[in-house]
Amino acid sequence: MEKIALIAAIILPLWNIPLILRVVRRKSSKDISIYWALGVWICFLLMAPDGFSSSDPVWRTFNIVNLIFFTAVVIVVLAYRKTRTIPQSKGAI
C-alpha cells in the first residue's frame, strides 16, 4: 500500500503541468488569482520543513515534488501577469 501512496505522491503534483502549459500557451494568467497562487505556495513553504525532515517517505516525496511544481506554477503565473500600463498622452514632457 505504501508503494501506491508513493506513486500517488509523485503523480499528484504533476497535475500542475497542464495549468502551466495553459498559461504559457495563452500568454496570460489573468484567470488565476495571484492571491490564491501565493497563498497556496506560502502554505506549502510553511509545511516544507516538516515534510523534508519526515521519516515518512510518502510525505517527504510529496512535499519535495509538490513544492517544485507549485513553485513553477507561481513563477509562470507571475511572469505571465499582464500589468496595467498608464497610457501617456502624446506631447507629454
Sequence and secondary structure as in RCSB ss.txt:
>XXXX:A:sequence
MEKIALIAAIILPLWNIPLILRVVRRKSSKDISIYWALGVWICFLLMAPDGFSSSDPVWRTFNIVNLIFFTAVVI
VVLAYRKTRTIPQSKGAI
>XXXX:A:secstr
 HHHHHHHHHHGGGGHHHHHHHHHHHT  TTS HHHHHHHHHHHHHHHHHHHH S HHHHHHHHHHHHHHHHHHH
HHHHT         TT  
